[in-house]
Amino acid sequence: MENAPLADRMRPRTLDEFCGQSHILSPGKLLRRAIQADQLSSLIFFGPPGTGKTTLARIIANTTKAQFLSLNAVLSGVKDIRECIAAAEIYRDEQQRRTILFIDEVHRFNKAQQDALLPHVENGTVILIGATTENPYFEVNKALVSRSRIFQLRPLTTEDLKEVAKAALKDKKRGYGELKVQLDEVALKHLAKVANGDARALLNALELAIVTSETADGSIHIDLEVAEESIQQRAVLYDKDGDAHFDTISAFIKSLRGSDPDAALYWMAKMVYGGEDPRFIFRRMIIFAGEDVGMADPMALTVVTSAAQAFDYVGMPEGRFHLAEACLYLATAPKSNSGFAFFDALDAVRNEKDDEVPNHLKDGNRDKEDFGHGQGYLYPHSYREHWVAQQYLPESLQGKIFYNPTNQGYEAGIRDDVSRKRESQLAAMLDSNETVDESSEAHWQGRTLGNTGEMLGSIRDNLFSFLSLHPDDLILILNAGNGLLLGETIRQAPEASITALVQNTLHQGFLEARYQNREKLYRPTIQSNPYHDNKLDLSELQEQHIKFDLIIGINGLVVGQQKADVLEQVRSVSHEGTIIALAESIPVFGQRLSAFLPDKKLERSIVERILETEEMIYGDAENFKVNWNDKTLFENLKSSGFSVQNSLLKELTNEVLISEKKIEEWFSLTETDHRSYAQHLSSNLDGSEIDQVKQVLKAAIVRNIVPWKSTWLFVKAVFNP
């Protein structure tokens, strides 16, 4: 015993001497009660080296009345197991004693060896106590695991290890209590840190320091230098509770953010070397994956959490590979902090007025019939690409943008898609508030409802299918107020010089705010002044002698002028070869309210007069806003010097919810700047008949989603004066 290593001599003999593992051995805990009562069932101790697995087994051997047998799985085979089982049967049959069989490194047994042991554990011939440094759920026979209680032993804390060292210095029989040993606090702290939870490593280092440090007078002084030599690891300036801790983790995070893998590895290595808990480092990397990598690489969070989980499975020292993998992945990943958009949303919640949930987003399971909750909600999976433009924010926040995708990594791939969908939603919102067309005879049909985003997106895509933009183009956008064409133009030609004409200062302010963060040189010019009294006047651009290479617009010719007059203005800012691309809605081919009237709900004569009225609306030779079609527009273009190159006539359908308010607007007889549907009908129907039409139409479509058809002409022409 005197010649045994200090770690073996100081091995605890009783539970009171045992240090650490309070989570399973403190007074009242199950394992302590079972040992003290000598009522053990099969156990498996799982934990890193030096945490007390074998020591616990020896304590049990010292306290139990059962016969205690021991094997080491590295040195033993099936023959040794059979001998132990035979001995256990003798103790049971002849002495009526139970047998505890302790197997160290039990995970080293192969399947045949574990299978040989299993039936004897199952029938109670032996009570198994296994010790393993590997996760038993992976490395030990599942049948053995299921018949055993698993106790996980944790690495000893720094304070636990200090107590172990102090006990060895005080013990006069087994330790060095008879010697004059002075152990500096800083040296003790270093030994405890570097031992990394392993009491055996600590005691071996302490023993080496003492036996190599005796002086002439018999005193022994162990300072930091001696401690470093004894445990063969240099102390680094790293205090887990002080400035070094915070400064080093700060340097680590900033190195990750700066995409410097070498620096990140260095600072992480310093933390690990200094005894930092790897789980703390993983926690900070998990935060970093969400905060600084974010949507630029959504896999970063998966990689880091998987590495953290793998570390929990294998522990140190192999777990350092998982630390390194997570660190290198984050350092080399593209970066985005767009997740901070959440905090902008929080500010909006704090500062904006408390809007209620929009009606179409409310739960319709309870109040759909009485209050109409949920009505008007468009189910995205019913639409192309599983998306439909509708507004999801409260009314006061319509058009508010929190999330701005970066051009990094994965986020760069979704940036254009997010922008296009957002622009479709915003365009639908702005178009629903349009005022420029209120004097139109077709106002009752033209700007009906707000759920137009998907259709607007389709119009944009069809129009741009005609075009190939170049970075040096000088581009003019007509009727650009809803931002739909401007956003796509910037995406396809980010360096082009773009002038966007809008019809009111509200839209001008909106678009200027939207693009104010672009570099000034590439920021679009937004102008509302070319529109006067609902007419297009490009004299200011003419005076500047600006000639555009490309002119585009959605309903760009829909102003208070003949289309020929609008095209004459466009001609004035064109040069030979200028391309004009337009998407124009043709009212005469559009939706008629008569199409929604149910069969046989009205007298035939009333229906015929309704149809006659609608033909009258679009057949008015004096109304230039509605009495045109594709052929007349081609003639206008030709007269203005434009040669048509491509054209497409396309019918689009937009599913919309008809509100009761909209019915009231259609059938209002109040004099305004534009004539309502009812005022048109009054030319051929009397008041009672109009009211009858209103009630039938109301019953048929109010609060219902109906298909609203429109016909669009897409045309590309080149200026050849």
N, C-alpha and C positions, 0 to 999 in steps of 0.2 A: 504493500500500500504506500509506503514511504517513497518508493521509486516510481510510482505512477505519476503521470502528468497532472499538473494542477487542476485541469478541467475535470479529470476523472476523480481526483481526491475530493474536490469541492461539490461533486454531484449531490444534490439534495437527497436526504434520506426519508424525510417526512413531508407531508403537505404543508406544514408550517414553515419549513425551510425553502419550499419551492417559490421561485420568484416569477412574477408575470402571469399571464393567462387568466386574469381575474374574471374575464367574461365567461369562463367555464369552471373556475375553481374557487371563486370567492365563496364565503360562508353562505350556505343555503342553496347553492347551485346544484343541479342534478348530478353532475359527475362527482363532485366532492361528497355529496350525500351517499352516492352508490359505493364509493371507495371506502368511506368510513363505516358503512353498514355491511360491507363485504357482500354486496348484492349486485354484482356486475353481470351484465349481458355482453354479447360480443361487441367490440369497439374497434374503430379505426381512427387513429390519430393522424391528421394530415397537416403538414406545415413545413416551412423552410428548415434547413439544417440549424442546429443549435438552439431550437426553441423549446426543447424539453420533452420530446416524444418518448425517447428511450428512458429518460429519467422518470417520467410518469409511470412507465411500465415497471421500473424497479421499485418505485414507491408502492405500487400495488402489490408487488411480490413480497415486500416487507410487511404489509399490513393484512394480507388475505390469509385465511386458513386453508384456502385451496392449494393444491399442488401447482407449482409454477414451473413451466417448461419454456425454453427459449430457443428460437432458431433464427438464423440470418438467411434471407432468401437468396443472397448472392452465393453462399457457400453450401446451401442445402438442396437436396433433391427429393424425389418421391419416396425414396428409401428412408430418408430421415423423417419425413412426415409419417410414414407407416409405423416407424419405431415409436414416435411420440404418441400416436393414436393407441398403439398396443399398451404403452405404459399407462395412458389415461384410462383405458378399460380396466386395467388391474387396480388402479387407485379407486375407481368407481365400484368395482365388484367386491374387492377385498377390504378396502378401508372406508368405503362410502364417502370418499372425498371428491370434490370437483377438481377439474384440471383447467388451469388457464394456460393457453399456448400463445406466447408472444412471438410474433414474426416481424423482425425488423426488415425494412425495405420490401414490404409485402408485394409491391407492384412489380418486383423483379421475378416473381414466380410466373412461369409460363402457363398457358391454358390448362395443360395436362396436370400440372402441379396444383393449380387452384381447384380443378375439378376433383382431384383426389382428396382435397381437404373438405370440400363442400358438404358431403353427406354427414360427416362427423360433427360439423358445426351445426347442421340442421337438426340432428337428433340429440344434441346436447352433450355428446361425449367430451368435447372440449369447448371452452369459452375462448373465442379468438380475440386477441388484441393485436391489431396490425399497426405498423408505423410506416408512413410513406411521405416522401417529399413531393410526389406527383398527385394530381387531382384524382381521387379514387373513382369518381364518376366516369372517368375516361380510361384509367389504367388498371382497375381492379375488376375482376369478374362481377357482372351485374348481380348475379345470384348471391354472392358473398356480401356485396354492398347492401342489398335489400334486407339481409338478415343481421346487419350491424348498424349500430348508431355511429354516425360520423361526427367527430369533434375536430374543428379546425383550430390549430394553434397559430398564433400570429407572431411576427417578429417582435422581439422584446423592444420596449421603448428605450430611449437614451437613459431615462431615469432608472428603469429596471436594471440596465447594464451597469450603471454607476453603483447601484446597491450590491450587485453581484461582486464587483471589484472590491468594494469596501468590506464586504463579508470575508473575502479571501485574505485581505490584509489584517483583519481582526482575529480570524480563527487561528488559535495557537497549535492545534493538533493537526489539522489538515491543510492550513494555509500558511501565512507568513506572519502570524501574530507575534512570534518570538523575535522577529527582526525589526531593526529601526528603519522603516521604509517611509520616506516622505514623497507622496505622490501629488504633484502640483494639480490644482483644479483644472487648468487649461489642458494638461496632459491627459487627465482622466476624461475630460469632455471629448478630446480628440479620439482616444481609444474607443469610447462608447459610440461615437458617431461612425467611425470607420468600420467597427465591428458589424454594423448594419443589421442589428437585431439578433446576432449570433453570439450567445454567451460563451460557447467553446472558443470562438475566435478571439474574444476579449481576454479570456483567461490564459490562452496560449501566449498572446502578446504580452500580457502582464508578467507571466512567468519568465519569458525571455528577457524582458527589461530588468527584472530583479536579479536573475542569475548572472547577468553580464555587467552589472553596475555596482557591485560591492566595492567600497573604498577601504583604506587602511584601517580606519577606526571602526569599521563594521557598519557604518551608516550607508543608506542607499537613497539617492535622490533621483527621482524620475521626473525630468522636465519634458517640455514639448518635443525637444530634439530627440531625446531618448525614446519617447512614445512613437514618434514618426518612424524611427529606425526599427523599432520592435514590431510595429504592425505593417511596415513597408508601404506606407502611403503618406505623402506630404500633406500637411494641413494647408487648406486654402482659406483665404479671407472670405468667409461666407457664414453669416449669422442668420439663421432662419427666422429670427424675430427682429432683426435690426435693419440698418440701412442697406447692408450688402444684399440682403434678401430682396428688398424692393428694387434696388438699383439693377440687380442682375436679371430679375424677371422682366423689368422694363426694357433692358437691352435686348433680351431674347425676343420679346414681342415686337419691338421696333425693327429688329433684324428680319423677322418673318415678314412684317409689313413691307419692308424694303426689298423683299425678294432676294435676300443674300443668304444662301444655304450654308456657306462656310461660317459666317458669323453666328447664325442661329445654332448650328451644331456646337460651336465653341461655348456659347453661353449656356446651352443646355447641359453640355458635359461638365461645366463648372458647377452647376447646381447639383447634378447627380453625384459628382465627386465630393462635393461639400456636404452630402447627406440629406439633400432635399427629398421630400416625399415625391416619388414619381407621379403619384395620383394628383398631386397639386399641379404638376407640369401638364398633365393630360387635361385637367379641368381648364387651365388657361388656354390650351390649344383648341379645346372644344368651343370655348367662347370665341376665340379668334376665327375659327372656321365659319361661324355665323356672322361675326361683326365685320371682318376684313376681307374674307374671300366671298362669302355670301353666294349670290346668284351667278357670279362669274364662273363658279365651279361648284354646283350643288353636291357633287360627290365628295367634296372635302369633308363635310360633316360625317358622312358615312365612313370614310376611311379612318378618320381620327377616332370616332366612337368604336369602330371595330378594333383598332389598335389598342385602345384602352381596355376593351373587353379581353383581348388576347393577352394583354399584360396581366390582368387579373387571373387568367388561367395558368400562366407559366411562371409569373413572378420574376425576381431577379436571380441570376444575372442575365438570363436569356431575354428577359423582357426589354432589355436595352435596344434590341433590334426593332421592337415595335415603337419605342420612343423615337428612334432615329427615322423610321419610315414615316411616321406622322409628321415629324419636324420637316423632313425634306419635301414631303408632299405639299405642305402649307407654304413653305418658302418658295417653291417653284410654281405654285398655282397662280392663275390670273387673279387679280384683286378687284373687289367691288364692295363699297360700304353703302350700297343702296338700301340695305335693310334699315338704315336710320330713318327711312320714310315712315316707319312705324311711329317714331317720336313726333314727326310732323302731324300724323293723324291724331296722336294723343293731344297735341296742342290744339288741334281743331276741336276735339271733344271738349277741352277745357274752356276754350274761348268763344266758340261759335254758339249761336242760340240752339237750344235743345229741340231739334226737329224730330217729329215722329217718323216712324218707318213709312216709306211710300206705300200707298194702298196696294199696289200690285205685288209688293214683296211681303205683305203680311200673311200670316197663317190663315189659309182659307178653310181649314177643317172645322172651325167652330162658328165663324161669323159670316161665311160666304153669302148665305141667303139673305140675312138681315142687313148687313153692312157692305156687302160686296167685296170683303177682304179677299185678296188673292186674285181678283178678276183683272185681266189684262196682262198677267204674267206670261211671258213667252218662254216655253221650255226649250233651253238651248239644244238638247239632244234631238229635237225634232227638225233641226235646221242643218243646212249644209255646213260641213266642218264643225258641227256641234257648237255653233256660236250664233247668236243673234244680238243685234245692237238694241239695248234697252238701258234705261238709266237705273243705277243701283244706289247712288248716293242720295241723301236727303235733298230736298228742294233748294235749300240755301247754299248747298255745296256743289250744285251742278257745275260741272266743268273743272272742279278742283283737281289738281294733280299732286299726288304724294310721291309716287314711285317713278323714278327716272332711270331706266336701265342704262348701264354703261356700255361701252363698246368692247368689253373685255370678255374673253372666253365664251362660255355658254350663254351669258347674258347678251353678248353681241348677236347671237343667233336668234334670240327672241325679241330683240329690241325693235326691229322693223314691224314684226307681227303685233306687238303690244301697241306700237304707235299707230298702225293702221286701224286697229280696232278702236282705239281711243279716239282717233280723229273721226271715225264713223259715228261714234256716240256723240261727240261734241258737235259734229255737223248736223246731226238730227236735232239736237237741242237748239242750236242757233237757228236752223231753218224753221223750227216750230214757232220761233219768236219773230220771224221775218215780217217786216212791215212794208217793204217796198212794193209788193204786189197787191196791196189791199184795194187799189183802185181798179184792179182787173175785173172784167166781167166774169172771168172764170175763177174768181177767188173762192167761191163756194166749193170748188173742186180742188184747186191747186195745192193749198197748204193745209191739208186736212188734219193730220195727226203727227205726233212726234216720233213714233217707232219706225223711223225711216233709215236708220243707220246701215243696216245690211244692204238695202237697195242702193244707198249712196255709195257704199263701198264697191258694189258691183258696177255702178256707173263709172266711178273713177278707174277701176281696173280695165273696163272696156275701152275707155278713152285712151289710156296710156298704152294699150296694146297696139295702137297705131303709131306710137312715137319711139324714137331713139334719141335720147338727150345727150348732149355733149357738154363737157365742163366749161367751154368758152362761150356757150350760148348766152344771148341776151333774151330773157324770157319775160313775157307779159301775161298775167293771169287776170281774166275778166271775172267779175262777180265772185271774188275770192273770200268773201266774208266768213264762210263756214270753215275755212282752213283746210278743207279736204284736198284740194289740188296743190296747195302750197306745201303741205307736209310731204306729199309724194314727190313733188318736183325737187325739194331739198334732198330727199333720200337718193333720188336717181342722179341728180347733178348738184352735189353739195357745194361746188366751187362756182357754179353759174351765177350770173348777175340777174336777180329776180325782182320784178316790180309787181306787186299785187294790188289790184284795185278793189276796194270795198265800198259798200253803199251807205255806210253810216259810221260815225266816230266810235260807237260802242264796239263794233267788230274790229275797227282799227286798233283800239286800245287792247282788245283781247289778243289779237295776233302779235302785236308788238311785245306784249308781256310774255307771250309764249316763246318767242325767239330772242329775247333780250340777252340770253346767256351765250348765244353764238358769237364767234369771233366777229368783230365789227366789220371787217372786210367782206365777210360772207353773210352778213345779216340781210334779210330781204327788206326791200323798201315797201312800206304799206301806205297807200294813199286813199283817202276818201274824197278829196277835193275834185277828182274828175267827174263825179256824179253831182249834177245840179238839177233840182226839180225832177228827179227820176229820169234824167237824160244823161247820156254819156258825152263828155266833152274832153277831148284829148289835146286841146290847144296848148296846154302847158308843156306837154311832152313834145309837141310839134315845135314849139319855140326853142326847145333844147336840142332839136335836130336828132332826137333819139329814134333809131330804127331797130325794131326787134327781129330776132331770128325765129322766134317761136311765140305764138299767141294761142292760149288755151282758155277754155272756160266751160263751166256747167251752167246752162241757161244764161250764158254770157250776153245773149242778144235780147233777153227779157227785160227791157226797160220801157220807159214811156215814149218810145220812138218806133217808127217803121224799121224793120230789120235792114232795109237798104240804107237808111240813114246811119244806123249803128255801124254797119260794115264800111261805110264811107269814112267814119272816124277811125276804124281799125286800119283801113287802107292807108291813112295818113301817117301811120307810124310803122309801115311795112316797107321792106325793100324787095327787089326782085329775088325770088327764092324764099321769102318768108313763108313759114308754114303756119296755118291756122288749123286748130283741132277743137271741135266743139261737140258737146253733148247737149242736145236741146230736146226738152219735153214737148211733144206735139199734143196740144189739148184736144183736138178734134178726134184723135184716136184713143183718148184716155177713158177713164172709168165714168160711166153714167149711173146716176143714182137709181134710175129706173130699173137697172139690172138687179137691184136688191129687193124689188117688189115681188112678194109671193104671188104665184098664179092664182087667179080667181078670187083674190081678196078685194079687187076693185072692178067696177064696171068696165067693160071693154072700151067704151067711149072715153072714159077718163084716162085709161092707159094710153090710148092713141093720142090724146091731146098732150099728155106728158111727153111722149116721144117726139111729137111735133115741136113742143117747146124746146126740148134739148137740141133738136136739129137747128132751130132758129138761133139758139145761143151761138153755135159754132158756124152757122151759115151767114152771119152778119157781115156783109161785105165791107162795112165801115169799121169793124173792130179788128184792127191789124194784129192784136194779141192772140186771137183764137182762130182766125180764118185762114191759116196757112198750113201747109204740110211739107213733106220732104221735097216734093217737086218744086214748090214755090221758093223754098230756101236755096235749092240748087240754082235756080234762076237768079236769085239775089246775089249769090256768090259770083256767078259768072259775070253779072253786070258790074260788079265791083272789081273785076280783074283777077278773081281767084278760080283756079282750075281744080275741080274735085278729083282727088286721087283714090280715096277709099271712102266707103260709106257702109253703114250697117243700121238697119231698122230693127229694133228689138223691143219686145213686150216684156216688162218686168212686173212682178206681182209682189206687193208688200202686205203682209198680214198686219192689220191694225185693229185697235179696239175703238169702237164708236161710243162716245160718251153721250149722255143725255144733254149735256151742255152744247155739244156740237149740233145735235138735232135742233135745239132751240135757235142756234145761230143760223142754220140753214133756212129755218122757217120764220125768221124774224121779218116783220113788216116795217120796222123802224127805218127811217131814211138815214142812210150813211153814205160814205164816199163810194161804196160799191153796192151793187144790187145783189140781194140774197136769192137763193133758189126759189123761195116762195114768191118773191117779187117778179121773177121771171115767169113763174107759173100763173100769176094773176092775169097775164095776157090771154090765157086760154081756159082758166078754171075760176069758178067763183069761190068765195071764202069758205063755204061749207065743204066744198070738194077738196080745197087745199088742206083743210083741217083733217079731212078723211085720209088724204095721202100721208099727212104727217103721222097720224096714229098708226096706220098700217106699217109705215117705214120704221117707226119707233118700236113697235112690237117685234119687227123682224130682225133688227140689227143692234139696238141699244144694248150695251154691255156684252156684245158678242164680238169675237174676233172675226173679221171678214177679209177676204182677199181683195185688195185695192189695186187695180191694174193701171199701168201707165205705159205709154209707148215713147221710146226714146230714139232719136236719130243721132248716130255717131258719124261724124264726117271729118275727113282730113282733106285740106285743100292747100295749094301752093300759089303764091302771088306771082302772076305773070302779066304785068301791066302792058 
